Structures are given as C-alpha cells and as structure tokens.
Amino acid sequence: MRRIDIADAGFLLMEKRQTPTHVGGINLFTLPKGVNEQKYLAELVTVLQSAEEYRKPFGEYVTTGRGGALGPMYWEEDMHLDIDYHVRHSALPKPGRYRELFALVSRLHSTLLDRNRPLWEVHLIEGLENRQFALYMKMHHAAIDGIGAMHLTQAMCSTSKSARITDSPLSLAAYERYKAAKFGNVNKRVIAKDKELRTVANVFKEQFDSSANLFGAFKSLGNAWLGRGGDLAVPWRHMPKTSINTEVSGARRFVAQSWDFARIKAVCAATDSTINDVVLAMCSGALRRYLISQSDLPRQSLKAMVPVSLRKEGDLDASNAVGFITADLATNLKNPEKRLQAIKNSMTAGKDMLRHLSAREAMIYMQIAQIPVLLTSALGLASKFPAFSTVISNVPGPREQLYWNGASLDGIYPASIVFDGFAMNITLVSYNNSLDFGIIACRRSLPQIQRLIDHLEESLQELEEVAGIHSIKSRRKVPAATAAKRKARTKAKSKPKAKVKLKAKRKTSARAKPKNASR
C-alpha cells in the first residue's frame, strides 16, 4: 500500500453524493478520411483496453489502514481490474448534435466513481455529425490535476497524422515512453517536510511584516482579511451571496465552446495584460451579465479561486501540484476597462505572495490553507460561508495540432468540480490556435448556464472595444436573434487608441468546433 498525501486525500475527504470530486472532459476528434467508422472505433477500444500494467494510481483503488475512516488513506493495487467496466463504448442516435453530446456528458459527470475500483472511466462516444467522435474521460482529482491530464492527452496522441500508438494512455508503457521522449531523466517529485514549516513562517514574516513563527504569519494574513492587504484578495472576505453560492445537488449541466486564441492575445498586447488577466476579465463580464439577467448582481464583487500549477518541470509523478490565488473579479464595476485593471492588480498581488515561496514551501502553505475549506465542507457550512464565488482555471495545453492514430484532435473541453458554496466551475484549455472552455454547473442551482456562452462572447467583444481592436469573428456562429444588436454595436465603436496598431488576422481552419449547446 502507498499512503495518499494530504493534498490528494483532501479531494477524497470532501466528496459526497452531491459533490463528486472527479475531473475530466471531452476530447473531440474527426475520423481519418476513408476509414470504416465501425472498424476504426473498434480498434481504438482495443487500444484503450490493451494495458497489461497501469501507471500509478490508475491500477489501484482507495483503502484505509488500521485507523479506518478516521485514519490515513492508501492506494492498494487492484488484482482483479475489470477493464470492461472502465472502458465503455457508447453511441448517440445519428446524427448526434453537440446538444446531445453535452447532455450525455452532463449525466456521466454527475455520477460518483466506485471507490471499490480504480478511480477512472473512459467513454468512447460515436454517432456525431461530420464524422466526428468523442472521448469522455473522468478521473478522480485525488489521482490527477489539470496539468497531469494534459500530459495524459499528449501521451495518447502524436503531432504526426500517420503515427500509430498502440498503448493505452493510462498504461505504464505509455507513461514511460512519453516521459522519456519529453523529459528524459525526470527529477523526483517534491514532498513537503514538516521541519520546513519554520521556513514558510519566515517567508510570511517578510511578506506581512509579522512575527517569526507560523502563528504570527497567519495572524498577519488575518489582517489582510480585515482589509489591510492592499489589492490582495483572500477567501471569505467580503464574499457576496448569489445563486452561484448555494448548496448543490448531484445533477450537473455541461456546456462548451471555443474561441480563437488570436483574439485574446490581441487584447493582451493592446492592454499590457496576461492571458490569465484577459480570460478572467472575459469571465467577469460574462458573470456580471448573467447575474444581471437573473436580477442577482450583488453590490460586492465576486471572487474567484484561480488555480496555479506548482508542478516542477518534468514532474509527471505528482497527482496534484496545485496552489491557488484568490482573484477579485470586479463585477461591481460597470466600466470594462476599470474591471480589467482591478483584476490585473488583484492577480499581481496574489502572485507576489506566492513568488517568494519555493515550490515546497508553497505546497505546505496550500495544504494548511485548505483546512478551513475542508472543515466548512465537512460541517455543512460551505454554502452559508462560501470561500469563493466560483473557480476559473486556465490549463496550458498542447500548442500544436495533435492526432490519435490518424484522427485529428479538434478540441479539448474540460469538465471539473463544483461544491457547496460555488455551484459553477469554468475551466479552459489552450490547444493549438484556440481556447477551449468547459463550464460545469449544478443543474438545479443554475439551470440556464448555457447563456454564459453568449455572455462570454459579448464580454470579449467589449474588451476588444476597450483595446481599440476591431472584433475578429470567432469560430462560433452568431445567433440570428442577436446579430442585429452586435452589428449596431460594431458601428458605434469608439475610435481606436493611438497606441494600438494591432490588426490580428484570423486563420481559416477546417476544424469543427462545438456550437452553443442551447442552439
């Protein structure tokens, strides 16, 4: 047995029927030209089922030691793994639309993984229009994080259309091959040691001008919660209550959409912002519009938990190496330019706090910081005292076109976790020339979450206006009901700022991308 460390065990401890803590998403593919669909997909199922030995912990299940449920948890090897349970072949009634695909994924993502088995499932889904098929994967967050999932996708794919990979992506053989090809000799993962808590305290002493011990450091962090931290946003402080911050049911709603990366990068260049800054501003504007439409916009600004990777270069062994920054989304500001600036200030303050910590020290800090979240969840108080308004996660993905045994990978659409207290999660992956958004929400709390897709587009256009950039049309079609409004707004744009000399070009692409699931 291998002991599960506290960062990974936290996701197991927080899980209940209403709040599954697995992550996953859809990889959307187009069949190679000329292949027989049934034969080709059957061969892919054989590949998925081919592993003789699985990489850790995908051949293991969760168990407890002598302390039972109150003691530590362990990974135990499954000597009787039933591969037909974990790898499933499904089909939508033809011609399957994205609406039906998202409805199926919503149901699949709502069910708990069986803890008597290894904590993963893979569903190959056929029947989509335009010779497309999908691969939906879900894996427990105790076993993998976003960066780990991207490595998994790259391990099963190739940049060459003619390449053929016969290893299951979860196999030890695929893991060793990918690790050797990408990183060569890989350093061992960093595990925090208790004796280094004094180092973390010293870092906090410098950051917050506090005493030399850990208690004094967190006391100073408490001063930030009282409003003495400048632009630094912290969990719980001035957290408004909206329809997003409720108890959740076990049912989920999933929607997805892609945007041209060139549009976001053009706004970044014109406003001296990072990709994260612009994505957060895009989400902020969309959330503001959504809450206004529900007559639910609070006076205080929404705050988002923004995960940041603490994974060392070449570390494929860590299940989770993630910290977080609390970002002020400035939804209380009507002016989009001021919203963007407030978000930039908040993110800078959060990154400054983490910048002075080593990866080891940051991991210790994050493990301590998540304890209140665990307690409020265990005591059923998370919806009454939400730590965040929502989660917005930007996962760097492969920047080149990938193929799975000749099938082109058209998009990577993540599906993450919601909890009591924040009933919606926005996760996006940068892939090739796109940003692929996946939005998961509690079906009961936010039944009209598909509207957020339109609001994201409107928010991006608003940011382009702030930057003085003529809007570059996205890949998605503009709904007829709103086309006239957007045309009128385009004519009414203000003159470009003198310093802006950007005119981003749209690259044409044959890649099919999901349309709004509500259409």
C-alpha positions in Angstrom: 0.0 0.0 0.0 1.1 3.6 -0.7 -0.1 6.3 1.6 -2.1 9.1 -0.1 -0.7 12.5 0.8 -2.9 15.2 2.3 -3.2 17.3 -0.9 -4.7 14.3 -2.7 -6.7 13.0 0.2 -8.4 16.3 0.6 -10.4 15.6 -2.6 -11.5 12.2 -1.2 -12.5 13.7 2.2 -14.6 16.4 0.6 -16.5 14.0 -1.7 -20.2 13.1 -1.1 -23.0 12.1 -3.4 -23.9 15.7 -4.2 -20.3 16.8 -4.8 -18.3 14.2 -6.8 -14.7 15.3 -6.9 -13.6 13.8 -10.2 -12.3 15.8 -13.2 -12.4 15.0 -16.9 -13.7 16.3 -20.1 -14.3 15.7 -23.8 -11.6 15.2 -26.4 -13.4 15.8 -29.8 -12.0 14.0 -32.9 -12.6 13.7 -36.6 -12.2 10.3 -38.3 -9.5 9.9 -40.8 -10.6 10.1 -44.4 -11.5 6.8 -46.0 -11.6 4.6 -42.8 -14.6 2.4 -41.9 -16.1 4.0 -38.8 -17.1 0.9 -37.0 -13.9 -1.0 -37.6 -11.7 2.0 -36.8 -13.5 2.8 -33.5 -13.4 -0.9 -32.5 -9.6 -0.7 -32.9 -9.5 2.3 -30.7 -11.5 0.5 -28.0 -8.9 -2.3 -28.2 -6.1 0.2 -27.7 -7.9 1.6 -24.6 -8.2 -1.9 -23.2 -4.7 -3.1 -24.0 -2.8 -2.2 -20.9 -1.0 -5.0 -19.1 0.2 -2.7 -16.3 -1.2 0.6 -15.4 0.7 3.7 -14.3 0.1 4.7 -10.6 -2.6 5.2 -9.3 -4.8 4.0 -12.2 -4.3 0.4 -11.4 -5.1 1.0 -7.7 -8.1 1.6 -5.5 -8.5 3.6 -2.3 -8.4 1.8 1.0 -7.8 2.6 4.7 -5.4 1.3 7.3 -5.9 0.3 10.9 -7.4 3.7 11.8 -10.3 3.1 9.5 -12.2 6.1 8.1 -10.5 8.3 10.7 -7.0 7.3 9.7 -4.8 7.8 6.7 -5.9 6.5 3.2 -3.8 4.4 0.9 -3.6 3.3 -2.7 -3.9 -0.5 -3.0 -3.2 -2.5 -6.2 -6.3 -3.9 -7.8 -5.5 -7.5 -8.6 -8.8 -8.1 -10.4 -9.3 -4.9 -12.5 -12.4 -5.3 -14.8 -11.4 -3.4 -17.9 -14.8 -3.7 -19.5 -16.2 -1.6 -16.5 -13.6 1.2 -17.0 -13.6 1.4 -20.8 -17.1 1.8 -22.4 -18.2 2.3 -26.0 -21.4 4.4 -26.4 -23.3 5.9 -29.3 -25.6 8.8 -29.8 -28.6 8.4 -32.1 -27.4 9.7 -35.5 -27.0 12.4 -36.4 -25.8 13.4 -32.9 -25.5 17.1 -32.3 -23.3 18.7 -29.6 -26.5 19.3 -27.6 -27.0 15.5 -27.2 -23.2 15.0 -26.5 -23.2 17.6 -23.8 -26.4 16.1 -22.3 -24.7 12.7 -22.1 -21.6 14.1 -20.6 -23.7 16.0 -18.1 -25.2 12.7 -16.9 -21.9 10.8 -16.9 -20.2 13.6 -14.9 -22.9 13.5 -12.3 -22.3 10.0 -11.0 -19.7 9.1 -8.4 -16.7 6.9 -9.2 -16.8 3.5 -7.5 -14.2 3.5 -4.7 -14.0 -0.3 -4.7 -12.3 0.1 -8.1 -9.6 2.3 -9.6 -11.0 5.8 -9.9 -11.4 6.3 -13.6 -13.7 5.7 -16.6 -13.2 6.2 -20.3 -16.2 6.5 -22.7 -15.7 6.4 -26.5 -18.8 8.0 -28.0 -19.7 7.7 -31.7 -22.7 9.0 -33.7 -21.7 12.6 -34.0 -22.3 14.6 -37.2 -19.5 15.3 -39.7 -17.7 12.0 -39.0 -16.7 13.2 -35.5 -16.5 11.1 -32.3 -15.7 12.0 -28.7 -13.6 10.5 -25.9 -15.0 11.4 -22.5 -12.7 10.7 -19.6 -13.2 11.1 -15.9 -10.7 10.6 -13.2 -10.7 11.4 -9.5 -9.0 14.6 -8.6 -7.0 12.6 -6.0 -5.3 10.9 -8.9 -4.7 13.7 -11.3 -4.8 17.5 -11.8 -5.2 19.7 -14.9 -1.5 19.6 -16.0 -1.4 15.9 -15.4 -4.5 15.4 -17.6 -2.8 17.4 -20.4 0.2 15.1 -20.2 -2.2 12.2 -20.5 -3.7 13.6 -23.7 -0.3 14.2 -25.2 0.8 10.7 -24.3 -2.0 9.2 -26.3 -1.6 11.5 -29.3 1.1 12.5 -31.9 1.8 15.5 -34.0 2.0 13.2 -37.0 -1.2 12.1 -38.7 0.5 8.8 -39.8 1.8 7.8 -36.4 0.1 4.9 -34.7 0.2 4.5 -30.9 -1.0 1.1 -29.6 -0.5 1.8 -25.8 -3.5 2.6 -23.6 -3.0 6.2 -22.4 -3.3 5.0 -18.8 -0.7 2.2 -19.2 2.7 2.2 -17.6 4.2 1.6 -21.1 2.6 4.9 -22.4 3.8 6.8 -19.4 7.4 5.6 -19.6 7.5 6.2 -23.4 6.1 9.7 -23.1 8.3 10.7 -20.1 11.4 9.6 -21.9 10.5 11.3 -25.1 9.5 14.6 -23.5 11.7 15.0 -20.4 14.5 12.3 -20.5 15.8 12.0 -16.9 13.0 13.2 -14.6 13.6 14.6 -11.2 11.7 13.1 -8.3 8.7 15.0 -7.1 9.0 17.3 -4.1 7.2 16.3 -0.9 6.9 18.8 1.8 8.6 18.0 5.1 7.2 19.1 8.5 10.5 20.6 9.6 10.3 23.2 6.8 7.2 24.9 8.4 9.7 27.3 10.0 10.9 28.4 6.5 7.3 29.1 5.5 6.8 31.2 8.6 9.9 33.2 7.8 8.6 33.9 4.3 5.3 35.0 5.7 7.1 37.2 8.2 8.8 39.0 5.3 5.6 39.3 3.3 3.3 40.5 6.1 5.9 42.0 8.5 4.8 39.7 11.2 6.4 37.6 13.9 8.9 34.8 13.3 6.5 31.9 13.8 3.7 30.4 11.7 1.0 31.6 14.1 2.2 35.1 13.7 2.3 34.8 9.9 -1.3 33.6 9.7 -2.3 36.3 12.2 -0.9 38.8 9.7 -2.8 37.1 6.9 -5.8 37.6 9.0 -5.1 41.3 8.9 -5.4 41.0 5.1 -8.9 39.5 5.6 -9.7 42.7 7.6 -8.8 44.9 4.6 -5.1 45.7 5.3 -3.7 43.7 2.4 -3.9 46.3 -0.4 -5.1 44.6 -3.6 -4.6 41.1 -2.1 -7.9 39.2 -2.2 -8.4 36.4 0.3 -11.0 33.7 0.8 -14.2 34.5 2.7 -13.5 38.2 3.0 -16.4 40.3 1.5 -17.8 37.3 -0.3 -21.2 38.1 -1.7 -24.1 35.6 -1.8 -25.6 34.9 -5.3 -27.4 32.0 -6.9 -23.9 30.5 -7.6 -23.2 30.3 -3.9 -25.7 27.6 -2.8 -25.9 24.0 -1.8 -25.7 21.8 -4.8 -27.5 18.7 -6.0 -25.7 15.8 -7.6 -27.0 16.6 -11.1 -24.7 18.6 -13.5 -25.0 20.7 -16.6 -22.1 20.9 -19.0 -21.6 23.3 -21.9 -18.5 24.0 -24.0 -17.2 26.5 -26.6 -14.0 27.5 -28.4 -12.6 31.0 -29.1 -9.7 31.9 -31.4 -6.6 32.4 -29.3 -5.6 35.3 -31.6 -8.4 37.4 -30.3 -7.4 37.0 -26.7 -3.7 37.6 -27.5 -4.5 40.8 -29.4 -6.3 42.2 -26.3 -3.4 41.2 -24.2 -0.9 43.0 -26.4 -3.0 46.1 -26.6 -3.7 46.4 -22.9 -0.4 45.1 -21.5 -2.2 42.1 -19.8 -1.5 38.4 -19.4 -3.7 35.7 -20.9 -5.0 35.0 -17.4 -5.9 38.7 -16.9 -7.9 38.8 -20.1 -9.6 35.4 -19.5 -10.6 36.5 -16.0 -12.0 39.8 -17.4 -13.9 37.9 -20.0 -15.4 35.6 -17.4 -16.1 38.6 -15.1 -18.1 40.4 -17.8 -20.0 37.2 -18.6 -20.8 36.6 -14.9 -21.9 40.2 -14.5 -24.3 39.9 -17.5 -25.6 36.5 -16.3 -26.4 37.8 -12.8 -28.0 40.9 -14.1 -30.3 38.8 -16.3 -31.2 36.9 -13.1 -31.7 40.1 -11.1 -29.0 38.7 -8.8 -25.9 41.0 -9.2 -24.5 41.8 -5.8 -23.0 45.2 -4.8 -19.8 43.5 -3.7 -17.5 42.0 -6.3 -17.4 38.2 -7.0 -14.1 36.5 -6.1 -12.7 33.5 -8.0 -10.3 30.8 -6.9 -7.7 30.7 -9.7 -5.6 27.5 -9.5 -1.9 27.8 -10.3 0.5 25.0 -11.0 3.3 24.2 -8.5 4.5 21.3 -10.6 8.2 21.2 -11.3 9.3 20.9 -14.9 9.5 17.2 -15.8 7.4 16.0 -12.8 4.8 13.5 -14.0 4.5 11.6 -10.8 2.6 14.1 -8.7 -1.1 13.5 -8.7 -1.7 17.1 -7.6 0.7 20.0 -7.5 -1.7 22.9 -7.4 -2.0 26.1 -5.4 -4.4 29.0 -5.9 -4.8 32.7 -6.0 -8.0 34.5 -5.0 -8.8 36.9 -7.8 -11.1 39.9 -7.4 -13.4 39.8 -10.5 -14.5 43.4 -10.0 -18.1 42.5 -11.1 -19.2 45.6 -9.2 -17.6 47.8 -11.8 -19.6 48.7 -14.9 -16.7 50.0 -16.8 -14.8 47.1 -18.5 -11.5 48.9 -18.6 -11.6 49.5 -14.9 -12.7 45.9 -14.3 -9.7 44.7 -16.3 -7.3 46.9 -14.3 -8.7 45.8 -10.9 -8.3 42.2 -12.0 -4.7 42.8 -13.0 -4.0 44.5 -9.6 -5.5 41.6 -7.7 -3.6 38.9 -9.7 -0.3 40.8 -9.3 -0.8 40.9 -5.5 -1.6 37.2 -5.4 1.3 36.2 -7.5 3.6 38.4 -5.4 2.6 36.4 -2.3 3.5 33.1 -3.9 6.6 34.4 -5.8 8.6 34.4 -2.5 7.8 30.8 -1.8 9.6 27.8 -3.2 7.5 25.0 -4.7 8.0 23.0 -1.5 7.0 26.0 0.8 4.0 26.9 -1.4 2.8 23.3 -1.2 3.0 23.4 2.6 1.1 26.7 2.6 -1.6 25.4 0.3 -2.1 22.2 2.4 -2.6 24.4 5.5 -4.8 26.9 3.7 -7.2 24.2 2.5 -8.0 23.0 6.1 -10.8 25.7 6.6 -12.3 24.7 3.3 -12.4 21.0 4.4 -13.9 22.0 7.8 -16.7 24.1 6.3 -17.5 21.4 3.8 -17.5 18.6 6.5 -19.7 20.7 8.8 -22.2 21.6 6.0 -21.4 25.3 6.2 -19.8 25.8 2.8 -22.9 27.3 1.2 -23.5 29.6 4.2 -19.9 30.8 4.3 -18.5 30.4 0.8 -14.8 30.8 0.5 -15.1 31.8 -3.2 -17.8 32.8 -5.7 -16.6 30.4 -8.4 -13.5 28.7 -9.8 -11.8 29.8 -13.0 -8.9 27.6 -14.1 -6.7 28.2 -17.2 -4.8 25.0 -18.0 -2.0 25.3 -20.6 -2.4 22.6 -23.2 -0.5 21.5 -26.3 0.1 24.3 -28.8 0.3 22.1 -31.9 -2.3 20.1 -33.8 -2.5 16.5 -32.5 -3.8 13.2 -33.9 -4.8 10.0 -32.3 -3.9 7.2 -34.7 -4.8 9.4 -37.7 -7.9 11.1 -36.2 -7.5 14.8 -35.8 -8.0 16.2 -32.3 -10.4 19.1 -32.8 -10.8 20.3 -29.2 -10.2 19.7 -25.6 -13.2 20.7 -23.4 -12.6 20.2 -19.6 -15.2 19.3 -17.0 -14.2 20.0 -13.4 -15.8 20.1 -9.9 -18.4 22.1 -8.2 -19.0 22.2 -4.4 -21.5 23.5 -1.9 -20.8 27.2 -1.9 -19.8 27.6 -5.6 -22.2 25.8 -8.0 -20.2 26.6 -11.2 -16.7 26.0 -12.4 -15.2 27.5 -15.6 -12.1 25.7 -16.9 -10.3 26.3 -20.2 -7.5 24.7 -22.1 -5.3 26.4 -24.6 -5.0 24.0 -27.5 -3.5 24.7 -30.9 -5.0 28.0 -32.0 -7.9 28.0 -29.7 -9.0 28.5 -26.1 -11.5 25.7 -25.3 -13.9 26.4 -22.5 -15.7 23.8 -20.5 -18.4 25.0 -18.0 -19.8 22.7 -15.4 -22.6 23.7 -13.0 -25.2 22.4 -10.6 -28.3 21.7 -12.8 -30.7 22.8 -10.1 -28.9 25.9 -8.9 -28.0 27.3 -12.4 -30.5 25.8 -14.9 -29.7 28.3 -17.7 -25.9 28.2 -17.6 -25.8 27.8 -21.4 -26.4 31.6 -21.6 -22.9 32.1 -20.2 -21.6 31.1 -23.6 -23.2 34.1 -25.3 -22.2 36.4 -22.4 -18.5 35.3 -22.8 -18.6 36.3 -26.5 -20.2 39.7 -25.6 -17.6 40.2 -22.9 -14.7 39.5 -25.2 -16.1 41.9 -27.8 -16.4 44.5 -25.0 -12.7 44.0 -24.2 -11.8 44.4 -27.8 -13.6 47.7 -27.9 -11.6 48.8 -24.8 -8.4 47.8 -26.6 -9.4 49.7 -29.7 -9.4 46.5 -31.8 -12.0 45.7 -34.4 -13.6 42.4 -33.4 -12.3 39.3 -35.0 -15.2 36.9 -35.6 -14.9 33.8 -33.5 -15.5 30.3 -34.9 -18.9 30.1 -33.4 -21.9 31.3 -35.4 -23.7 34.4 -34.1 -27.3 33.6 -33.2 -29.7 35.3 -35.5 -31.6 36.9 -32.6 -28.5 38.9 -31.5 -26.8 39.5 -34.9 -28.6 42.9 -35.4 -27.6 44.1 -31.9 -24.0 43.2 -32.4 -23.9 44.8 -35.9 -25.2 48.0 -34.4 -22.7 47.9 -31.6 -19.8 47.4 -34.1 -20.8 50.6 -35.9 -21.0 52.5 -32.7 -17.4 51.6 -31.6 -15.1 54.4 -30.4 -12.1 55.2 -32.4 -9.0 53.0 -31.8 -6.5 54.3 -29.3 -3.5 55.9 -31.0 -1.0 53.4 -29.4 -2.9 50.4 -30.7 -1.6 49.2 -34.1 -2.8 45.7 -33.9 -4.9 44.0 -36.6 -5.0 40.4 -35.7 -5.6 38.0 -38.6 -7.9 35.2 -38.4 -6.6 31.9 -39.7 -9.1 29.8 -41.5 -9.4 26.3 -40.2 -11.5 23.3 -41.2 -11.6 22.1 -37.6 -15.2 21.7 -36.4 -15.8 23.3 -33.0 -18.8 23.0 -30.7 -21.7 25.4 -31.1 -23.7 26.7 -28.2 -25.4 23.6 -26.7 -28.6 25.6 -26.4 -28.9 26.2 -30.1 
